[in-house]
């Protein structure tokens, strides 16, 4: 799950960086404000992508998803991107947890099989 979330955060950082000129041109926002908001979110996404090994970083990344969706409503066209990434995040978490459970079950079954072969 952590790998899927980290990859999504990197892609999200790219989209957030590309949102800055869109916010300036279409949203009429000042360059400093747009750079601060979406540049800060992009930087946070990159840092959290690198820290996905930590449990707290996953929860902060969930908060980042909410912040992205909320901030995207300030610029026309960005809410779609925000909602797409939120949906991808949810799908990544659900599928990642299923994959982690299957890996754990496989390892348990493999250890059990190897233990039975040693007898």
DSSP file (Angstrom, degrees, kcal/mol; ACC not computed):
  #  RESIDUE AA STRUCTURE BP1 BP2  ACC     N-H-->O    O-->H-N    N-H-->O    O-->H-N    TCO  KAPPA ALPHA  PHI   PSI    X-CA   Y-CA   Z-CA
    1    1 A X     >        0   0    0      0, 0.0     4,-2.4     0, 0.0     5,-0.2   0.000 360.0 360.0 360.0 -40.2    0.0    0.0    0.0
    2    2 A X  H  >  +     0   0    0      1,-0.2     4,-2.3     2,-0.2     5,-0.2   0.865 360.0  52.2 -63.2 -35.9    2.8    2.4    0.9
    3    3 A X  H  > S+     0   0    0      2,-0.2     4,-2.4     1,-0.2    -1,-0.2   0.932 109.6  48.3 -66.1 -45.1    4.4    2.1   -2.6
    4    4 A X  H  > S+     0   0    0      1,-0.2     4,-2.3     2,-0.2    -2,-0.2   0.924 113.3  48.2 -60.1 -44.8    1.1    2.9   -4.3
    5    5 A X  H  X S+     0   0    0     -4,-2.4     4,-2.2     1,-0.2    -1,-0.2   0.888 110.2  51.5 -64.8 -39.3    0.5    5.9   -2.1
    6    6 A X  H  X S+     0   0    0     -4,-2.3     4,-1.8     2,-0.2    -1,-0.2   0.914 110.4  48.4 -64.9 -42.6    4.1    7.2   -2.6
    7    7 A X  H  X S+     0   0    0     -4,-2.4     4,-2.2     1,-0.2     5,-0.2   0.921 111.0  50.8 -64.0 -43.5    3.7    6.9   -6.4
    8    8 A X  H  X S+     0   0    0     -4,-2.3     4,-2.5     1,-0.2    -1,-0.2   0.895 108.2  52.9 -60.6 -39.8    0.4    8.7   -6.3
    9    9 A X  H  X S+     0   0    0     -4,-2.2     4,-2.1     2,-0.2    -1,-0.2   0.872 107.4  51.2 -65.6 -36.1    1.9   11.5   -4.2
   10   10 A X  H  X S+     0   0    0     -4,-1.8     4,-1.8     2,-0.2    -2,-0.2   0.940 112.5  45.4 -66.1 -45.9    4.7   12.0   -6.7
   11   11 A X  H  X S+     0   0    0     -4,-2.2     4,-2.2     1,-0.2    -2,-0.2   0.889 111.7  53.2 -63.2 -38.0    2.3   12.3   -9.6
   12   12 A X  H  X S+     0   0    0     -4,-2.5     4,-2.7    -5,-0.2    -1,-0.2   0.886 105.0  54.6 -64.0 -38.7    0.1   14.6   -7.5
   13   13 A X  H  X S+     0   0    0     -4,-2.1     4,-2.3     2,-0.2    -1,-0.2   0.894 107.6  50.7 -61.9 -39.7    3.1   16.8   -6.8
   14   14 A X  H  X S+     0   0    0     -4,-1.8     4,-2.1     2,-0.2    -2,-0.2   0.940 112.1  46.1 -62.8 -46.8    3.7   17.2  -10.6
   15   15 A X  H  X S+     0   0    0     -4,-2.2     4,-1.1     1,-0.2    -2,-0.2   0.893 111.5  52.2 -64.4 -39.7    0.0   18.1  -11.1
   16   16 A X  H  X S+     0   0    0     -4,-2.7     4,-0.6     1,-0.2     3,-0.2   0.897 109.0  50.3 -64.3 -39.3    0.1   20.6   -8.3
   17   17 A X  H >< S+     0   0    0     -4,-2.3     3,-0.9     1,-0.2     4,-0.5   0.898 110.7  49.0 -63.9 -39.8    3.2   22.2   -9.7
   18   18 A X  H 3X S+     0   0    0     -4,-2.1     4,-0.8     1,-0.2    -1,-0.2   0.687 100.9  66.7 -72.4 -17.2    1.5   22.5  -13.1
   19   19 A X  H 3X S+     0   0    0     -4,-1.1     4,-2.8    -3,-0.2    -1,-0.2   0.706  83.6  76.1 -75.1 -19.4   -1.5   24.0  -11.4
   20   20 A X  H <X S+     0   0    0     -3,-0.9     4,-1.9    -4,-0.6    -1,-0.2   0.958  98.2  40.1 -61.4 -53.6    0.4   27.1  -10.4
   21   21 A X  H  > S+     0   0    0     -4,-0.5     4,-2.8     1,-0.2     5,-0.3   0.860 115.1  54.5 -64.9 -30.7    0.4   28.8  -13.9
   22   22 A X  H  X>S+     0   0    0     -4,-0.8     4,-2.6     2,-0.2     5,-1.2   0.920 107.8  49.3 -64.7 -42.6   -3.2   27.7  -14.4
   23   23 A X  H  <5S+     0   0    0     -4,-2.8     6,-1.9     3,-0.2    -1,-0.2   0.862 113.9  46.6 -64.0 -35.7   -4.2   29.4  -11.1
   24   24 A X  H  X5S+     0   0    0     -4,-1.9     4,-0.5     4,-0.2    -2,-0.2   0.944 122.1  33.6 -71.7 -47.8   -2.4   32.5  -12.2
   25   25 A X  H  <5S+     0   0    0     -4,-2.8    -2,-0.2    -5,-0.2    -3,-0.2   0.948 133.2  23.9 -76.8 -50.8   -3.8   32.7  -15.7
   26   26 A X  T  <5S+     0   0    0     -4,-2.6    -3,-0.2    -5,-0.3    -2,-0.1   0.846 128.2  42.9 -86.9 -35.4   -7.3   31.2  -15.3
   27   27 A X  T  4<S-     0   0    0     -5,-1.2    -3,-0.2    -4,-0.2    -1,-0.2   0.648  96.0-133.5 -87.3 -14.4   -7.9   31.9  -11.6
   28   28 A X     <  +     0   0    0     -4,-0.5    -4,-0.2    -6,-0.3     2,-0.2   0.751  52.1 151.4  68.9  23.1   -6.5   35.4  -11.6
   29   29 A X        -     0   0    0     -6,-1.9    -1,-0.2     1,-0.1    -2,-0.1  -0.522  52.5 -99.1 -86.4 155.0   -4.6   34.7   -8.5
   30   30 A X     >  -     0   0    0     -2,-0.2     4,-2.8     1,-0.1     5,-0.3  -0.406  29.3-120.6 -69.8 149.0   -1.3   36.5   -7.7
   31   31 A X  H  > S+     0   0    0      1,-0.2     4,-2.6     2,-0.2     5,-0.2   0.876 112.3  52.2 -58.9 -37.8    1.9   34.5   -8.5
   32   32 A X  H  > S+     0   0    0      2,-0.2     4,-2.2     1,-0.2    -1,-0.2   0.917 112.3  44.2 -65.0 -43.0    3.0   34.6   -4.9
   33   33 A X  H  > S+     0   0    0      2,-0.2     4,-2.8     1,-0.2     5,-0.2   0.944 116.3  45.9 -67.2 -47.8   -0.3   33.2   -3.6
   34   34 A X  H  X>S+     0   0    0     -4,-2.8     4,-2.1     1,-0.2     5,-0.7   0.914 115.4  47.1 -62.5 -42.9   -0.6   30.5   -6.2
   35   35 A X  H  X5S+     0   0    0     -4,-2.6     4,-1.0    -5,-0.3     5,-0.5   0.882 113.3  49.3 -66.0 -37.9    3.0   29.5   -5.8
   36   36 A X  H  X5S+     0   0    0     -4,-2.2     4,-1.2    -5,-0.2    -2,-0.2   0.933 117.5  38.3 -66.8 -46.0    2.7   29.4   -2.0
   37   37 A X  H  X5S+     0   0    0     -4,-2.8     4,-2.1     2,-0.2    -2,-0.2   0.991 129.3  27.1 -70.6 -61.1   -0.5   27.4   -1.9
   38   38 A X  H  X5S+     0   0    0     -4,-2.1     4,-2.2    -5,-0.2    -3,-0.2   0.815 122.4  52.4 -78.7 -29.1    0.1   24.9   -4.7
   39   39 A X  H  X<S+     0   0    0     -4,-1.0     4,-2.5    -5,-0.7    -1,-0.2   0.904 111.3  48.4 -67.5 -40.3    3.9   24.9   -4.5
   40   40 A X  H  X S+     0   0    0     -4,-1.2     4,-2.4    -5,-0.5    -2,-0.2   0.901 112.0  48.5 -65.0 -41.3    3.6   24.2   -0.8
   41   41 A X  H  X S+     0   0    0     -4,-2.1     4,-2.4     2,-0.2    -1,-0.2   0.896 111.7  50.3 -65.3 -39.3    1.2   21.4   -1.4
   42   42 A X  H  X S+     0   0    0     -4,-2.2     4,-2.2     2,-0.2    -2,-0.2   0.923 111.5  47.7 -64.8 -43.5    3.5   20.0   -4.1
   43   43 A X  H  X S+     0   0    0     -4,-2.5     4,-2.4     1,-0.2    -2,-0.2   0.915 111.8  50.1 -63.1 -42.5    6.5   20.1   -1.7
   44   44 A X  H  X S+     0   0    0     -4,-2.4     4,-2.7     1,-0.2     5,-0.2   0.893 108.8  53.0 -62.4 -39.3    4.5   18.5    1.0
   45   45 A X  H  X S+     0   0    0     -4,-2.4     4,-2.0     2,-0.2    -1,-0.2   0.908 110.2  47.4 -63.2 -41.4    3.4   15.7   -1.4
   46   46 A X  H  X S+     0   0    0     -4,-2.2     4,-1.8     2,-0.2    -2,-0.2   0.918 113.4  47.5 -66.2 -42.8    7.0   15.0   -2.3
   47   47 A X  H  X S+     0   0    0     -4,-2.4     4,-1.1     1,-0.2    -2,-0.2   0.928 113.9  47.1 -64.4 -44.0    8.2   15.0    1.3
   48   48 A X  H  < S+     0   0    0     -4,-2.7    -1,-0.2     1,-0.2    -2,-0.2   0.827 107.1  57.7 -68.8 -30.4    5.3   12.7    2.3
   49   49 A X  H >< S+     0   0    0     -4,-2.0     3,-0.9     1,-0.2    -1,-0.2   0.906 108.1  47.2 -63.0 -40.2    6.0   10.4   -0.7
   50   50 A X  H 3< S+     0   0    0     -4,-1.8     3,-0.3     1,-0.2    -1,-0.2   0.756 114.3  47.9 -71.5 -23.4    9.5    9.9    0.6
   51   51 A X  T ><  +     0   0    0     -4,-1.1     3,-2.3     1,-0.2     6,-0.3   0.186  69.8 117.9-103.8  16.7    8.3    9.3    4.2
   52   52 A X  T <   +     0   0    0     -3,-0.9    -1,-0.2     1,-0.3     6,-0.1   0.635  62.8  74.8 -63.3 -11.6    5.5    6.7    3.4
   53   53 A X  T 3  S+     0   0    0     -3,-0.3     2,-0.3    -4,-0.1    -1,-0.3   0.806  85.5  78.5 -65.7 -27.1    7.4    4.1    5.5
   54   54 A X  S <> S-     0   0    0     -3,-2.3     4,-1.2     1,-0.1     3,-0.3  -0.644  79.3-140.4 -86.7 137.6    6.1    6.0    8.5
   55   55 A X  H  > S+     0   0    0     -2,-0.3     4,-1.4     1,-0.2     3,-0.4   0.893 102.1  54.7 -62.2 -41.2    2.6    5.5    9.6
   56   56 A X  H  > S+     0   0    0      1,-0.2     4,-2.3     2,-0.2    -1,-0.2   0.816 101.5  59.2 -65.5 -30.3    2.1    9.2   10.5
   57   57 A X  H  > S+     0   0    0     -6,-0.3     4,-2.1    -3,-0.3    -1,-0.2   0.860 102.0  54.2 -67.5 -34.2    3.1   10.2    7.0
   58   58 A X  H  X S+     0   0    0     -4,-1.2     4,-1.6    -3,-0.4    -1,-0.2   0.931 109.6  46.6 -62.7 -44.6    0.3    8.1    5.5
   59   59 A X  H  X S+     0   0    0     -4,-1.4     4,-1.7     1,-0.2    -2,-0.2   0.883 111.6  50.8 -68.0 -37.5   -2.2   10.0    7.7
   60   60 A X  H  X S+     0   0    0     -4,-2.3     4,-2.2     1,-0.2    -1,-0.2   0.870 106.8  55.3 -65.3 -35.0   -0.7   13.3    6.8
   61   61 A X  H  X S+     0   0    0     -4,-2.1     4,-1.8     2,-0.2    -1,-0.2   0.850 104.0  54.4 -65.8 -33.2   -1.0   12.4    3.2
   62   62 A X  H  X S+     0   0    0     -4,-1.6     4,-1.5     2,-0.2    -1,-0.2   0.908 108.7  48.2 -64.1 -41.0   -4.7   11.7    3.7
   63   63 A X  H  X S+     0   0    0     -4,-1.7     4,-2.4     1,-0.2    -2,-0.2   0.882 107.5  56.5 -64.7 -37.8   -5.0   15.2    5.1
   64   64 A X  H  X S+     0   0    0     -4,-2.2     4,-2.5     1,-0.2    -1,-0.2   0.868 102.0  56.2 -61.5 -37.2   -3.1   16.5    2.1
   65   65 A X  H  X S+     0   0    0     -4,-1.8     4,-2.2     2,-0.2    -1,-0.2   0.920 108.5  46.7 -60.8 -43.3   -5.7   14.9   -0.2
   66   66 A X  H  X S+     0   0    0     -4,-1.5     4,-2.6     1,-0.2    -2,-0.2   0.917 111.5  51.5 -64.6 -43.1   -8.4   16.9    1.5
   67   67 A X  H  X S+     0   0    0     -4,-2.4     4,-2.6     1,-0.2    -2,-0.2   0.879 109.2  51.0 -62.3 -37.9   -6.3   20.1    1.3
   68   68 A X  H  X S+     0   0    0     -4,-2.5     4,-1.8     2,-0.2    -1,-0.2   0.935 111.4  46.5 -65.5 -45.0   -5.8   19.5   -2.4
   69   69 A X  H  X S+     0   0    0     -4,-2.2     4,-0.6    13,-0.2    -2,-0.2   0.928 115.3  46.4 -63.6 -44.3   -9.5   19.0   -3.1
   70   70 A X  H >< S+     0   0    0     -4,-2.6     3,-1.0     1,-0.2    -2,-0.2   0.930 114.9  45.8 -64.4 -45.8  -10.5   22.1   -1.0
   71   71 A X  H >< S+     0   0    0     -4,-2.6     3,-1.5     1,-0.2    -1,-0.2   0.765 100.8  68.8 -70.9 -23.4   -7.8   24.3   -2.6
   72   72 A X  H >< S+     0   0    0     -4,-1.8     3,-1.4     1,-0.3     7,-0.5   0.740  84.2  70.8 -68.6 -20.9   -8.7   23.2   -6.1
   73   73 A X  T << S+     0   0    0     -3,-1.0    -1,-0.3    -4,-0.6    -2,-0.1   0.561  83.4  72.4 -73.7  -5.4  -12.1   24.9   -6.0
   74   74 A X  T <  S+     0   0    0     -3,-1.5     2,-0.4    -4,-0.1    -1,-0.3   0.633  99.2  48.9 -79.6 -14.0  -10.3   28.3   -6.2
   75   75 A X  S X> S-     0   0    0     -3,-1.4     3,-1.4    -4,-0.2     4,-0.6  -0.988  91.2-111.6-131.8 132.2   -9.4   27.7   -9.8
   76   76 A X  T 34 S+     0   0    0     -2,-0.4   -50,-0.1     1,-0.2   -49,-0.1  -0.365 102.1  17.2 -60.2 136.2  -11.6   26.6  -12.7
   77   77 A X  T 3> S+     0   0    0     -2,-0.1     4,-0.8    -4,-0.0     3,-0.4   0.056 101.6  91.5  92.3 -25.4  -10.8   23.1  -14.0
   78   78 A X  H <>  +     0   0    0     -3,-1.4     4,-2.6    -6,-0.4     5,-0.2   0.792  69.8  69.6 -77.2 -27.2   -8.8   22.1  -10.9
   79   79 A X  H  X S+     0   0    0     -4,-0.6     4,-2.7    -7,-0.5     5,-0.2   0.883  96.7  55.9 -57.8 -34.0  -11.6   20.5   -8.9
   80   80 A X  H  > S+     0   0    0     -3,-0.4     4,-2.3     2,-0.2    -1,-0.2   0.945 109.2  45.3 -60.5 -47.5  -11.7   17.7  -11.5
   81   81 A X  H  X S+     0   0    0     -4,-0.8     4,-2.5     1,-0.2     5,-0.2   0.904 112.9  51.6 -62.8 -41.6   -8.0   16.9  -11.0
   82   82 A X  H  X S+     0   0    0     -4,-2.6     4,-2.0     1,-0.2    -1,-0.2   0.913 112.0  45.2 -62.2 -43.2   -8.5   17.1   -7.2
   83   83 A X  H  X S+     0   0    0     -4,-2.7     4,-2.4    -5,-0.2    -1,-0.2   0.860 111.0  53.6 -70.5 -35.1  -11.4   14.7   -7.3
   84   84 A X  H  X S+     0   0    0     -4,-2.3     4,-2.6    -5,-0.2    -2,-0.2   0.938 111.2  45.6 -63.8 -45.5   -9.6   12.3   -9.6
   85   85 A X  H  X S+     0   0    0     -4,-2.5     4,-2.4     2,-0.2    -2,-0.2   0.868 111.1  52.9 -67.6 -34.1   -6.5   12.2   -7.3
   86   86 A X  H  X S+     0   0    0     -4,-2.0     4,-2.3    -5,-0.2    -1,-0.2   0.920 111.1  46.8 -64.3 -41.9   -8.8   11.7   -4.3
   87   87 A X  H  X S+     0   0    0     -4,-2.4     4,-2.6     1,-0.2    -2,-0.2   0.910 112.7  49.2 -65.7 -41.4  -10.5    8.8   -6.0
   88   88 A X  H  X S+     0   0    0     -4,-2.6     4,-2.8     2,-0.2    -2,-0.2   0.882 109.6  52.8 -63.7 -37.4   -7.1    7.3   -7.0
   89   89 A X  H  X S+     0   0    0     -4,-2.4     4,-2.4     2,-0.2    -2,-0.2   0.938 110.8  45.9 -62.8 -47.2   -5.9    7.7   -3.4
   90   90 A X  H  X S+     0   0    0     -4,-2.3     4,-2.5     1,-0.2     5,-0.2   0.929 114.7  47.6 -62.6 -45.3   -8.9    5.8   -2.1
   91   91 A X  H  X S+     0   0    0     -4,-2.6     4,-2.9     1,-0.2     5,-0.3   0.906 111.6  51.4 -62.4 -41.2   -8.5    3.1   -4.7
   92   92 A X  H  X S+     0   0    0     -4,-2.8     4,-2.3     1,-0.2    -2,-0.2   0.894 111.3  47.0 -63.1 -40.5   -4.8    2.8   -3.9
   93   93 A X  H  X S+     0   0    0     -4,-2.4     4,-2.3     2,-0.2    -2,-0.2   0.936 115.5  44.9 -66.7 -46.2   -5.4    2.5   -0.2
   94   94 A X  H  X S+     0   0    0     -4,-2.5     4,-1.9     2,-0.2    -2,-0.2   0.953 119.3  40.4 -64.1 -50.4   -8.1   -0.2   -0.7
   95   95 A X  H  X S+     0   0    0     -4,-2.9     4,-2.5     1,-0.2    -1,-0.2   0.869 114.0  54.7 -68.3 -35.7   -6.2   -2.2   -3.3
   96   96 A X  H  X S+     0   0    0     -4,-2.3     4,-2.6    -5,-0.3    -1,-0.2   0.900 107.9  48.9 -64.0 -40.6   -2.9   -1.8   -1.4
   97   97 A X  H  X S+     0   0    0     -4,-2.3     4,-2.3     2,-0.2    -1,-0.2   0.893 110.9  50.5 -66.3 -38.7   -4.4   -3.2    1.8
   98   98 A X  H  X S+     0   0    0     -4,-1.9     4,-2.3     2,-0.2    -2,-0.2   0.929 111.7  48.2 -62.9 -43.5   -5.8   -6.1   -0.1
   99   99 A X  H  X S+     0   0    0     -4,-2.5     4,-2.5     1,-0.2    -2,-0.2   0.916 110.5  50.9 -63.1 -43.6   -2.4   -6.7   -1.7
  100  100 A X  H  X S+     0   0    0     -4,-2.6     4,-2.3     1,-0.2    -1,-0.2   0.895 110.4  49.9 -60.8 -40.0   -0.7   -6.5    1.7
  101  101 A X  H  X S+     0   0    0     -4,-2.3     4,-2.3     2,-0.2    -1,-0.2   0.897 110.8  49.4 -65.7 -40.2   -3.2   -9.0    3.1
  102  102 A X  H  X S+     0   0    0     -4,-2.3     4,-2.4     2,-0.2    -2,-0.2   0.894 110.7  50.2 -66.5 -38.6   -2.6  -11.4    0.3
  103  103 A X  H  X S+     0   0    0     -4,-2.5     4,-2.6     2,-0.2    -2,-0.2   0.919 111.0  48.8 -64.1 -43.0    1.2  -11.1    0.7
  104  104 A X  H  X S+     0   0    0     -4,-2.3     4,-2.2     1,-0.2    -2,-0.2   0.907 111.9  48.9 -64.0 -41.2    0.9  -11.8    4.4
  105  105 A X  H  X S+     0   0    0     -4,-2.3     4,-2.6     2,-0.2    -1,-0.2   0.898 111.1  50.5 -64.8 -40.8   -1.3  -14.8    3.8
  106  106 A X  H  X S+     0   0    0     -4,-2.4     4,-2.8     2,-0.2    -2,-0.2   0.931 110.9  48.1 -62.1 -46.1    1.2  -16.1    1.2
  107  107 A X  H  X S+     0   0    0     -4,-2.6     4,-2.5     2,-0.2    -2,-0.2   0.891 112.1  49.8 -63.3 -39.3    4.1  -15.8    3.6
  108  108 A X  H  X S+     0   0    0     -4,-2.2     4,-2.3     2,-0.2    -1,-0.2   0.935 113.5  45.4 -63.6 -46.1    2.2  -17.5    6.3
  109  109 A X  H  X S+     0   0    0     -4,-2.6     4,-2.4     2,-0.2    -2,-0.2   0.885 113.1  50.8 -65.7 -38.6    1.2  -20.4    4.0
  110  110 A X  H  X S+     0   0    0     -4,-2.8     4,-2.8     2,-0.2     5,-0.2   0.923 111.1  47.5 -65.1 -44.6    4.8  -20.6    2.7
  111  111 A X  H  X S+     0   0    0     -4,-2.5     4,-2.1     1,-0.2    -2,-0.2   0.896 112.4  50.5 -63.7 -39.4    6.3  -20.7    6.2
  112  112 A X  H  X S+     0   0    0     -4,-2.3     4,-1.8     2,-0.2    -2,-0.2   0.910 111.9  47.3 -64.4 -42.4    3.7  -23.4    7.2
  113  113 A X  H  X S+     0   0    0     -4,-2.4     4,-1.5     2,-0.2    -2,-0.2   0.928 112.3  48.9 -64.5 -46.1    4.6  -25.5    4.1
  114  114 A X  H  X S+     0   0    0     -4,-2.8     4,-1.0     1,-0.2    -1,-0.2   0.864 109.9  52.5 -64.0 -35.2    8.3  -25.2    4.7
  115  115 A X  H  < S+     0   0    0     -4,-2.1     4,-0.4     1,-0.2     3,-0.3   0.874 108.5  50.4 -67.5 -36.0    7.9  -26.2    8.4
  116  116 A X  H  < S+     0   0    0     -4,-1.8     3,-0.5     1,-0.2    -1,-0.2   0.774 107.0  55.1 -73.2 -24.3    5.9  -29.3    7.3
  117  117 A X  H  < S+     0   0    0     -4,-1.5    -1,-0.2     1,-0.2    -2,-0.2   0.727  97.5  64.0 -78.2 -22.6    8.7  -30.2    4.9
  118  118 A X     <        0   0    0     -4,-1.0    -1,-0.2    -3,-0.3    -2,-0.2   0.643 360.0 360.0 -75.6 -14.5   11.3  -30.2    7.6
  119  119 A X              0   0    0     -3,-0.5    -1,-0.2    -4,-0.4    -2,-0.1   0.476 360.0 360.0 -73.1 360.0    9.7  -33.0    9.5
